[in-house]
Amino acid sequence: MAKIALLGAAGRIGSEIREEALRRGHEVTALARSEGRIAPAPNLSVTLTDAYDAGSIADAVAGHDVFISAFSPDPNEPFDGKPDRLRQAHVAIHAGVRRAGVRRVVLVGGGGSLRAAADTDVLVVESEEYGTSNRGPTLANLEIFSGLKAHGDDLDWTY
C-alpha cells in the first residue's frame, strides 16, 4: 500500500479522501494547520504543516509515495484574499514536493477549469451560468492548473 501525505485532510473534500485512503489500507499522513481537527485512526498520523512554506511542506512529505492536496485557505480569512493565498500555497507546495523528491502529486481542483460544453473552448468559469461569487478562487485554481501543464513535466501529476 502507498504512503500518502494529504494536505487539507480535515476539510470537506480532504476528509473524504483521507477516509477512502484509510479504508483502502493506505498509510496516511494528514498535513494540518492546527491540532485537534482529525480524530485518531489506525494507519493515520498528523503532522502540523505550514502550507505557505516550502520547507515545511518538504519536511512533511519526505519519504511519501504520493502527495495529495485538497488545500483551501482558512475559512476565517477574508474571502477577497483567498485567490492570492491559493497562489502562495501552491508555489510552496510545488517547491516543497520537488525538494522532498515526491513525484506523484494529486491536486484537487474545481469544475471551473472544465469546458462548458463539448463543442466549445469556453470554460465553465467563463460561462454566464457560473456567476461571480467564487470567480476569484476559481481563476486562481485555473492559473495553478495552467502552471502545472506548462511547468510540471518533472512531476507525475493529476489535477
Secondary structure, DSSP 8 states (H G I E B T S, - for coil): --EEEEETTTSHHHHHHHHHHHHTT-EEEEEESSSSSS---TTEEEEE--TT-HHHHHHHHTT-SEEEE-----TTS-GGGHHHHHHHHHHHHHHHHHHHT--EEEE---GGGSBSSTT---BGGGSGGG-STTHHHHHHHHHHHHHHHHH-TTSEEE-
